Amino acid sequence: MRAQIEAAIEGKPVRLAKIETRFAAQNSAELEDETLPELAQLQPDAIFNRLYRSKYAADAPPELMAALAELMLNAGADEK
């Protein structure tokens, strides 16, 4: 994205000082309202997706969920 911004301002009498990414705030209390027994019933990928959604106001991308699944699979193999 930086390259696109720099291309857009090229030749103009401005200087790029900072690029900051912000996401719309979602109800971050979504998981805070859950009790420990309710959270214990959720799978790790569901918890991860809910936290991602609360921060970025969108579901986690499939490639990120796949990386999480691979990480969990490898962690399970290490315990054996």
Biopython code that builds the backbone (N, CA, C, O; Angstrom):
import numpy as np
from Bio.PDB.StructureBuilder import StructureBuilder

atoms = [
    (1, "MET", "N", (0.827, -1.184, 0.000)),
    (1, "MET", "CA", (0.000, 0.000, 0.000)),
    (1, "MET", "C", (0.879, 1.258, 0.000)),
    (1, "MET", "O", (0.518, 2.280, -0.583)),
    (2, "ARG", "N", (2.033, 1.165, 0.661)),
    (2, "ARG", "CA", (2.925, 2.314, 0.707)),
    (2, "ARG", "C", (3.316, 2.758, -0.707)),
    (2, "ARG", "O", (3.347, 3.953, -1.001)),
    (3, "ALA", "N", (3.613, 1.792, -1.577)),
    (3, "ALA", "CA", (4.015, 2.116, -2.949)),
    (3, "ALA", "C", (2.895, 2.839, -3.685)),
    (3, "ALA", "O", (3.158, 3.761, -4.458)),
    (4, "GLN", "N", (1.662, 2.437, -3.457)),
    (4, "GLN", "CA", (0.526, 3.093, -4.105)),
    (4, "GLN", "C", (0.387, 4.534, -3.616)),
    (4, "GLN", "O", (0.121, 5.442, -4.404)),
    (5, "ILE", "N", (0.566, 4.733, -2.339)),
    (5, "ILE", "CA", (0.458, 6.082, -1.773)),
    (5, "ILE", "C", (1.580, 6.959, -2.308)),
    (5, "ILE", "O", (1.353, 8.102, -2.704)),
    (6, "GLU", "N", (2.801, 6.411, -2.318)),
    (6, "GLU", "CA", (3.933, 7.187, -2.819)),
    (6, "GLU", "C", (3.764, 7.527, -4.295)),
    (6, "GLU", "O", (4.128, 8.621, -4.726)),
    (7, "ALA", "N", (3.217, 6.602, -5.067)),
    (7, "ALA", "CA", (2.971, 6.872, -6.490)),
    (7, "ALA", "C", (1.920, 7.963, -6.655)),
    (7, "ALA", "O", (2.025, 8.793, -7.558)),
    (8, "ALA", "N", (0.917, 7.968, -5.797)),
    (8, "ALA", "CA", (-0.156, 8.957, -5.891)),
    (8, "ALA", "C", (0.331, 10.363, -5.561)),
    (8, "ALA", "O", (-0.187, 11.341, -6.100)),
    (9, "ILE", "N", (1.317, 10.469, -4.684)),
    (9, "ILE", "CA", (1.787, 11.815, -4.294)),
    (9, "ILE", "C", (3.052, 12.231, -5.037)),
    (9, "ILE", "O", (3.558, 13.333, -4.824)),
    (10, "GLU", "N", (3.572, 11.362, -5.909)),
    (10, "GLU", "CA", (4.784, 11.682, -6.657)),
    (10, "GLU", "C", (4.580, 12.944, -7.497)),
    (10, "GLU", "O", (3.590, 13.079, -8.216)),
    (11, "GLY", "N", (5.530, 13.853, -7.389)),
    (11, "GLY", "CA", (5.471, 15.092, -8.153)),
    (11, "GLY", "C", (4.603, 16.168, -7.516)),
    (11, "GLY", "O", (4.504, 17.277, -8.042)),
    (12, "LYS", "N", (3.986, 15.855, -6.409)),
    (12, "LYS", "CA", (3.141, 16.837, -5.716)),
    (12, "LYS", "C", (3.938, 17.454, -4.567)),
    (12, "LYS", "O", (4.856, 16.827, -4.038)),
    (13, "PRO", "N", (3.593, 18.666, -4.188)),
    (13, "PRO", "CA", (4.357, 19.338, -3.132)),
    (13, "PRO", "C", (3.946, 18.861, -1.723)),
    (13, "PRO", "O", (3.593, 19.665, -0.860)),
    (14, "VAL", "N", (4.000, 17.546, -1.520)),
    (14, "VAL", "CA", (3.686, 16.975, -0.203)),
    (14, "VAL", "C", (4.745, 15.947, 0.151)),
    (14, "VAL", "O", (5.485, 15.462, -0.704)),
    (15, "ARG", "N", (4.795, 15.630, 1.430)),
    (15, "ARG", "CA", (5.736, 14.631, 1.916)),
    (15, "ARG", "C", (4.965, 13.639, 2.775)),
    (15, "ARG", "O", (4.175, 14.030, 3.634)),
    (16, "LEU", "N", (5.199, 12.362, 2.536)),
    (16, "LEU", "CA", (4.549, 11.321, 3.313)),
    (16, "LEU", "C", (5.238, 11.219, 4.667)),
    (16, "LEU", "O", (6.434, 10.938, 4.747)),
    (17, "ALA", "N", (4.471, 11.450, 5.733)),
    (17, "ALA", "CA", (5.046, 11.410, 7.063)),
    (17, "ALA", "C", (4.808, 10.061, 7.743)),
    (17, "ALA", "O", (5.690, 9.546, 8.430)),
    (18, "LYS", "N", (3.633, 9.497, 7.554)),
    (18, "LYS", "CA", (3.317, 8.273, 8.277)),
    (18, "LYS", "C", (2.119, 7.576, 7.632)),
    (18, "LYS", "O", (1.193, 8.222, 7.141)),
    (19, "ILE", "N", (2.160, 6.260, 7.645)),
    (19, "ILE", "CA", (1.013, 5.452, 7.234)),
    (19, "ILE", "C", (0.599, 4.656, 8.455)),
    (19, "ILE", "O", (1.405, 3.938, 9.047)),
    (20, "GLU", "N", (-0.642, 4.787, 8.819)),
    (20, "GLU", "CA", (-1.144, 4.098, 10.002)),
    (20, "GLU", "C", (-2.422, 3.340, 9.635)),
    (20, "GLU", "O", (-3.336, 3.900, 9.030)),
    (21, "THR", "N", (-2.468, 2.087, 10.001)),
    (21, "THR", "CA", (-3.642, 1.268, 9.726)),
    (21, "THR", "C", (-4.506, 1.203, 10.974)),
    (21, "THR", "O", (-4.020, 0.926, 12.070)),
    (22, "ARG", "N", (-5.772, 1.457, 10.795)),
    (22, "ARG", "CA", (-6.728, 1.356, 11.901)),
    (22, "ARG", "C", (-7.929, 0.565, 11.418)),
    (22, "ARG", "O", (-8.314, 0.627, 10.251)),
    (23, "PHE", "N", (-8.500, -0.169, 12.336)),
    (23, "PHE", "CA", (-9.670, -0.968, 12.017)),
    (23, "PHE", "C", (-10.833, -0.499, 12.863)),
    (23, "PHE", "O", (-10.651, -0.056, 13.997)),
    (24, "ALA", "N", (-12.020, -0.598, 12.310)),
    (24, "ALA", "CA", (-13.215, -0.197, 13.038)),
    (24, "ALA", "C", (-13.339, -1.055, 14.298)),
    (24, "ALA", "O", (-13.168, -2.273, 14.244)),
    (25, "ALA", "N", (-13.630, -0.433, 15.399)),
    (25, "ALA", "CA", (-13.776, -1.158, 16.662)),
    (25, "ALA", "C", (-15.045, -1.985, 16.631)),
    (25, "ALA", "O", (-16.120, -1.501, 16.277)),
    (26, "GLN", "N", (-14.899, -3.211, 17.000)),
    (26, "GLN", "CA", (-16.030, -4.129, 17.090)),
    (26, "GLN", "C", (-16.296, -4.326, 18.575)),
    (26, "GLN", "O", (-15.504, -3.896, 19.415)),
    (27, "ASN", "N", (-17.377, -4.956, 18.889)),
    (27, "ASN", "CA", (-17.703, -5.220, 20.286)),
    (27, "ASN", "C", (-16.646, -6.139, 20.870)),
    (27, "ASN", "O", (-16.744, -7.359, 20.736)),
    (28, "SER", "N", (-15.633, -5.570, 21.519)),
    (28, "SER", "CA", (-14.536, -6.354, 22.061)),
    (28, "SER", "C", (-14.938, -7.114, 23.312)),
    (28, "SER", "O", (-14.165, -7.930, 23.815)),
    (29, "ALA", "N", (-16.116, -6.863, 23.813)),
    (29, "ALA", "CA", (-16.579, -7.567, 25.004)),
    (29, "ALA", "C", (-17.208, -8.901, 24.654)),
    (29, "ALA", "O", (-17.708, -9.596, 25.538)),
    (30, "GLU", "N", (-17.194, -9.272, 23.378)),
    (30, "GLU", "CA", (-17.845, -10.509, 22.946)),
    (30, "GLU", "C", (-17.339, -11.711, 23.732)),
    (30, "GLU", "O", (-18.141, -12.506, 24.222)),
    (31, "LEU", "N", (-16.024, -11.857, 23.861)),
    (31, "LEU", "CA", (-15.488, -12.989, 24.609)),
    (31, "LEU", "C", (-15.457, -12.717, 26.110)),
    (31, "LEU", "O", (-15.477, -13.655, 26.907)),
    (32, "GLU", "N", (-15.410, -11.469, 26.497)),
    (32, "GLU", "CA", (-15.367, -11.142, 27.918)),
    (32, "GLU", "C", (-16.649, -11.551, 28.626)),
    (32, "GLU", "O", (-16.640, -11.806, 29.830)),
    (33, "ASP", "N", (-17.749, -11.616, 27.886)),
    (33, "ASP", "CA", (-19.021, -11.999, 28.477)),
    (33, "ASP", "C", (-19.145, -13.506, 28.665)),
    (33, "ASP", "O", (-20.047, -13.974, 29.360)),
    (34, "GLU", "N", (-18.252, -14.263, 28.053)),
    (34, "GLU", "CA", (-18.307, -15.719, 28.154)),
    (34, "GLU", "C", (-17.758, -16.162, 29.508)),
    (34, "GLU", "O", (-16.830, -15.557, 30.045)),
    (35, "THR", "N", (-18.339, -17.214, 30.042)),
    (35, "THR", "CA", (-17.817, -17.800, 31.278)),
    (35, "THR", "C", (-16.755, -18.818, 30.899)),
    (35, "THR", "O", (-16.704, -19.259, 29.751)),
    (36, "LEU", "N", (-15.916, -19.194, 31.836)),
    (36, "LEU", "CA", (-14.864, -20.160, 31.546)),
    (36, "LEU", "C", (-15.425, -21.490, 31.040)),
    (36, "LEU", "O", (-14.882, -22.037, 30.080)),
    (37, "PRO", "N", (-16.486, -22.035, 31.643)),
    (37, "PRO", "CA", (-17.023, -23.286, 31.085)),
    (37, "PRO", "C", (-17.513, -23.134, 29.644)),
    (37, "PRO", "O", (-17.370, -24.060, 28.845)),
    (38, "GLU", "N", (-18.090, -21.973, 29.302)),
    (38, "GLU", "CA", (-18.545, -21.762, 27.930)),
    (38, "GLU", "C", (-17.349, -21.685, 26.980)),
    (38, "GLU", "O", (-17.394, -22.229, 25.877)),
    (39, "LEU", "N", (-16.288, -21.015, 27.405)),
    (39, "LEU", "CA", (-15.096, -20.924, 26.569)),
    (39, "LEU", "C", (-14.430, -22.285, 26.424)),
    (39, "LEU", "O", (-13.879, -22.598, 25.368)),
    (40, "ALA", "N", (-14.477, -23.096, 27.479)),
    (40, "ALA", "CA", (-13.866, -24.422, 27.429)),
    (40, "ALA", "C", (-14.543, -25.304, 26.387)),
    (40, "ALA", "O", (-13.916, -26.232, 25.875)),
    (41, "GLN", "N", (-15.787, -25.042, 26.066)),
    (41, "GLN", "CA", (-16.505, -25.838, 25.075)),
    (41, "GLN", "C", (-16.146, -25.432, 23.649)),
    (41, "GLN", "O", (-16.413, -26.183, 22.711)),
    (42, "LEU", "N", (-15.549, -24.265, 23.473)),
    (42, "LEU", "CA", (-15.178, -23.804, 22.134)),
    (42, "LEU", "C", (-13.860, -24.430, 21.698)),
    (42, "LEU", "O", (-12.981, -24.696, 22.517)),
    (43, "GLN", "N", (-13.739, -24.659, 20.405)),
    (43, "GLN", "CA", (-12.493, -25.144, 19.837)),
    (43, "GLN", "C", (-11.525, -23.958, 19.692)),
    (43, "GLN", "O", (-11.967, -22.822, 19.527)),
    (44, "PRO", "N", (-10.210, -24.215, 19.752)),
    (44, "PRO", "CA", (-9.232, -23.119, 19.633)),
    (44, "PRO", "C", (-9.412, -22.269, 18.379)),
    (44, "PRO", "O", (-9.227, -21.053, 18.424)),
    (45, "ASP", "N", (-9.774, -22.903, 17.253)),
    (45, "ASP", "CA", (-9.936, -22.112, 16.026)),
    (45, "ASP", "C", (-11.142, -21.182, 16.119)),
    (45, "ASP", "O", (-11.129, -20.094, 15.545)),
    (46, "ALA", "N", (-12.183, -21.602, 16.839)),
    (46, "ALA", "CA", (-13.358, -20.744, 17.021)),
    (46, "ALA", "C", (-13.011, -19.553, 17.909)),
    (46, "ALA", "O", (-13.443, -18.430, 17.649)),
    (47, "ILE", "N", (-12.236, -19.804, 18.947)),
    (47, "ILE", "CA", (-11.804, -18.713, 19.829)),
    (47, "ILE", "C", (-10.938, -17.730, 19.049)),
    (47, "ILE", "O", (-11.121, -16.517, 19.148)),
    (48, "PHE", "N", (-9.985, -18.264, 18.266)),
    (48, "PHE", "CA", (-9.110, -17.409, 17.464)),
    (48, "PHE", "C", (-9.925, -16.552, 16.499)),
    (48, "PHE", "O", (-9.688, -15.350, 16.381)),
    (49, "ASN", "N", (-10.891, -17.173, 15.805)),
    (49, "ASN", "CA", (-11.689, -16.429, 14.834)),
    (49, "ASN", "C", (-12.518, -15.349, 15.513)),
    (49, "ASN", "O", (-12.669, -14.256, 14.968)),
    (50, "ARG", "N", (-13.059, -15.639, 16.696)),
    (50, "ARG", "CA", (-13.844, -14.632, 17.419)),
    (50, "ARG", "C", (-12.967, -13.463, 17.848)),
    (50, "ARG", "O", (-13.388, -12.309, 17.765)),
    (51, "LEU", "N", (-11.757, -13.750, 18.302)),
    (51, "LEU", "CA", (-10.838, -12.667, 18.678)),
    (51, "LEU", "C", (-10.432, -11.848, 17.450)),
    (51, "LEU", "O", (-10.381, -10.620, 17.508)),
    (52, "TYR", "N", (-10.143, -12.535, 16.338)),
    (52, "TYR", "CA", (-9.794, -11.834, 15.100)),
    (52, "TYR", "C", (-10.939, -10.927, 14.666)),
    (52, "TYR", "O", (-10.730, -9.764, 14.321)),
    (53, "ARG", "N", (-12.150, -11.475, 14.690)),
    (53, "ARG", "CA", (-13.336, -10.712, 14.287)),
    (53, "ARG", "C", (-13.533, -9.486, 15.182)),
    (53, "ARG", "O", (-13.923, -8.421, 14.703)),
    (54, "SER", "N", (-13.262, -9.640, 16.486)),
    (54, "SER", "CA", (-13.449, -8.509, 17.394)),
    (54, "SER", "C", (-12.432, -7.397, 17.133)),
    (54, "SER", "O", (-12.708, -6.222, 17.372)),
    (55, "LYS", "N", (-11.253, -7.783, 16.639)),
    (55, "LYS", "CA", (-10.232, -6.764, 16.376)),
    (55, "LYS", "C", (-10.347, -6.161, 14.981)),
    (55, "LYS", "O", (-10.167, -4.954, 14.819)),
    (56, "TYR", "N", (-10.645, -6.982, 13.966)),
    (56, "TYR", "CA", (-10.610, -6.515, 12.587)),
    (56, "TYR", "C", (-11.978, -6.421, 11.916)),
    (56, "TYR", "O", (-12.060, -6.068, 10.739)),
    (57, "ALA", "N", (-13.036, -6.728, 12.631)),
    (57, "ALA", "CA", (-14.412, -6.641, 12.123)),
    (57, "ALA", "C", (-14.623, -7.499, 10.877)),
    (57, "ALA", "O", (-15.402, -7.144, 9.992)),
    (58, "ALA", "N", (-13.928, -8.618, 10.819)),
    (58, "ALA", "CA", (-14.073, -9.569, 9.712)),
    (58, "ALA", "C", (-13.580, -10.923, 10.180)),
    (58, "ALA", "O", (-12.792, -11.017, 11.121)),
    (59, "ASP", "N", (-14.045, -11.967, 9.522)),
    (59, "ASP", "CA", (-13.542, -13.294, 9.853)),
    (59, "ASP", "C", (-12.081, -13.408, 9.453)),
    (59, "ASP", "O", (-11.626, -12.740, 8.525)),
    (60, "ALA", "N", (-11.352, -14.260, 10.160)),
    (60, "ALA", "CA", (-9.948, -14.494, 9.826)),
    (60, "ALA", "C", (-9.860, -15.086, 8.422)),
    (60, "ALA", "O", (-10.682, -15.927, 8.056)),
    (61, "PRO", "N", (-8.881, -14.663, 7.635)),
    (61, "PRO", "CA", (-8.729, -15.186, 6.273)),
    (61, "PRO", "C", (-8.460, -16.695, 6.298)),
    (61, "PRO", "O", (-7.850, -17.199, 7.241)),
    (62, "PRO", "N", (-8.910, -17.413, 5.270)),
    (62, "PRO", "CA", (-8.722, -18.868, 5.232)),
    (62, "PRO", "C", (-7.264, -19.300, 5.379)),
    (62, "PRO", "O", (-6.974, -20.305, 6.028)),
    (63, "GLU", "N", (-6.342, -18.538, 4.773)),
    (63, "GLU", "CA", (-4.931, -18.931, 4.881)),
    (63, "GLU", "C", (-4.414, -18.784, 6.318)),
    (63, "GLU", "O", (-3.535, -19.538, 6.736)),
    (64, "LEU", "N", (-4.942, -17.835, 7.063)),
    (64, "LEU", "CA", (-4.560, -17.679, 8.463)),
    (64, "LEU", "C", (-5.147, -18.808, 9.310)),
    (64, "LEU", "O", (-4.488, -19.323, 10.214)),
    (65, "MET", "N", (-6.389, -19.187, 9.011)),
    (65, "MET", "CA", (-7.011, -20.305, 9.719)),
    (65, "MET", "C", (-6.276, -21.610, 9.398)),
    (65, "MET", "O", (-6.127, -22.464, 10.271)),
    (66, "ALA", "N", (-5.820, -21.768, 8.160)),
    (66, "ALA", "CA", (-5.061, -22.962, 7.779)),
    (66, "ALA", "C", (-3.729, -23.009, 8.519)),
    (66, "ALA", "O", (-3.299, -24.074, 8.962)),
    (67, "ALA", "N", (-3.075, -21.855, 8.653)),
    (67, "ALA", "CA", (-1.814, -21.800, 9.400)),
    (67, "ALA", "C", (-2.043, -22.156, 10.865)),
    (67, "ALA", "O", (-1.225, -22.849, 11.470)),
    (68, "LEU", "N", (-3.144, -21.691, 11.436)),
    (68, "LEU", "CA", (-3.475, -22.031, 12.821)),
    (68, "LEU", "C", (-3.714, -23.536, 12.949)),
    (68, "LEU", "O", (-3.242, -24.157, 13.902)),
    (69, "ALA", "N", (-4.438, -24.123, 12.004)),
    (69, "ALA", "CA", (-4.703, -25.568, 12.029)),
    (69, "ALA", "C", (-3.399, -26.356, 11.948)),
    (69, "ALA", "O", (-3.222, -27.347, 12.656)),
    (70, "GLU", "N", (-2.487, -25.913, 11.085)),
    (70, "GLU", "CA", (-1.190, -26.575, 10.956)),
    (70, "GLU", "C", (-0.398, -26.455, 12.254)),
    (70, "GLU", "O", (0.229, -27.418, 12.694)),
    (71, "LEU", "N", (-0.427, -25.288, 12.856)),
    (71, "LEU", "CA", (0.266, -25.077, 14.119)),
    (71, "LEU", "C", (-0.295, -25.987, 15.219)),
    (71, "LEU", "O", (0.458, -26.586, 15.987)),
    (72, "MET", "N", (-1.615, -26.079, 15.280)),
    (72, "MET", "CA", (-2.238, -26.927, 16.294)),
    (72, "MET", "C", (-1.928, -28.397, 16.036)),
    (72, "MET", "O", (-1.716, -29.159, 16.979)),
    (73, "LEU", "N", (-1.899, -28.805, 14.765)),
    (73, "LEU", "CA", (-1.568, -30.177, 14.419)),
    (73, "LEU", "C", (-0.135, -30.508, 14.813)),
    (73, "LEU", "O", (0.127, -31.573, 15.372)),
    (74, "ASN", "N", (0.787, -29.605, 14.525)),
    (74, "ASN", "CA", (2.186, -29.808, 14.888)),
    (74, "ASN", "C", (2.378, -29.804, 16.400)),
    (74, "ASN", "O", (3.196, -30.562, 16.921)),
    (75, "ALA", "N", (1.642, -28.968, 17.099)),
    (75, "ALA", "CA", (1.738, -28.931, 18.563)),
    (75, "ALA", "C", (1.250, -30.250, 19.145)),
    (75, "ALA", "O", (1.817, -30.749, 20.117)),
    (76, "GLY", "N", (0.196, -30.819, 18.553)),
    (76, "GLY", "CA", (-0.323, -32.103, 19.011)),
    (76, "GLY", "C", (0.678, -33.224, 18.758)),
    (76, "GLY", "O", (0.793, -34.148, 19.564)),
    (77, "ALA", "N", (1.396, -33.149, 17.656)),
    (77, "ALA", "CA", (2.396, -34.171, 17.324)),
    (77, "ALA", "C", (3.573, -34.097, 18.277)),
    (77, "ALA", "O", (4.156, -35.128, 18.611)),
    (78, "ASP", "N", (3.938, -32.895, 18.725)),
    (78, "ASP", "CA", (5.049, -32.716, 19.653)),
    (78, "ASP", "C", (4.742, -33.283, 21.024)),
    (78, "ASP", "O", (5.656, -33.664, 21.755)),
    (79, "GLU", "N", (3.457, -33.347, 21.387)),
    (79, "GLU", "CA", (3.072, -33.844, 22.712)),
    (79, "GLU", "C", (3.161, -35.357, 22.785)),
    (79, "GLU", "O", (3.204, -35.916, 23.880)),
    (80, "LYS", "N", (3.188, -36.034, 21.639)),
    (80, "LYS", "CA", (3.202, -37.506, 21.637)),
    (80, "LYS", "C", (4.561, -38.061, 21.905)),
    (80, "LYS", "O", (4.736, -39.279, 21.936)),
]
sb = StructureBuilder()
sb.init_structure("model")
sb.init_model(0)
sb.init_chain("A")
sb.init_seg("    ")
for serial, (resi, resn, name, xyz) in enumerate(atoms, 1):
    if name == "N":
        sb.init_residue(resn, " ", resi, " ")
    sb.init_atom(name, np.array(xyz, "f"), 0.0, 1.0, " ", f" {name:<3s}", serial, name[0])
structure = sb.get_structure()
